[in-house]
């Protein structure tokens, strides 16, 4: 039973961290681009930020990509590249 509690605690911490990271990404994008995104449009995996958005928004993100990456890394979200879908 103790092992199960430990496992559930680790899973909940991991899930909580991803929600916090998504919120940080959304607030960074809002700050830099003045555009709102939904949490469902964003995923972070293995240092890659994946954004599902329109071609117009993709162009705006691409223009300010280095600033976005810098601010995310300074904010504690480790992102090395951005992938668009």
N, C-alpha and C positions, 0 to 999 in steps of 0.2 A: 504494500500500500504506500510505503514511503517513496519507493521508486516512481510510482504513478503520480504522486503529488509533485515530485521533483520534475518529472517530464511535463506535466501540465503547466507548471510555473514557468519553465523555459519556453514553452510554446506561446504562452500568453505574453511574455516579455518580448518575444520575437515579433508577434503580431502587433503589439503596441508600438514597437520601434518603427515598423513599416508605415503605420498610420501617421506617426509624428514626422517621418521623413517626407511623406507625400504632402502633408500640410506645409512643411518648410518649402518644398518645391513650388507649391501653388502660390504661397505668399511671395516667394522670390520672383516668380514669373509675373505676378500682379505688380510688384514694385518696379521691375525693370521694363516691362512691356506695357503695363496698364491694361492687361487683358486677363480675364478670369478663366480658369480651367476647372474641370470637375476632377475629383479624385479617381474616378473610373477611367479618365483619359491618361493617367500617368502610372507608370510602373518603374521600379528601380530594381535591377538585378545585376549582380557582379560588376558594379561600377558603371553600368550603362543606364542612362535615363531614357525611357521610351515614352514618347508622347504621341497620342492619337489625336490628330487635329486637321484642320483645313489647310489647303495649300497656301492661302494668304498668311495664316498664322505661322506656318512653317517658315516662310520667307522672313518674317519678322524675327522669329527665334534664331534663325541662321545668322542674321545680321548681328545680333547681340549675344551669340552663343558663348564667346569667351568671357564676357562679363557675367553671364548667368552661371557658368561653371565656376568662376572665381568666387562669386558670392555664395554658392552652394557649398563649396569646399571650406570656405571661411566659417560658414554656419554649422559645419559638422556633418554635412551630407556628402559622402565620398562618391563623386561622380567624375568619370574620366572622359566620357563621350555622350553625345545625344543621338538617339536614333528616332527617326520620324516614321510614322505609319499613316 
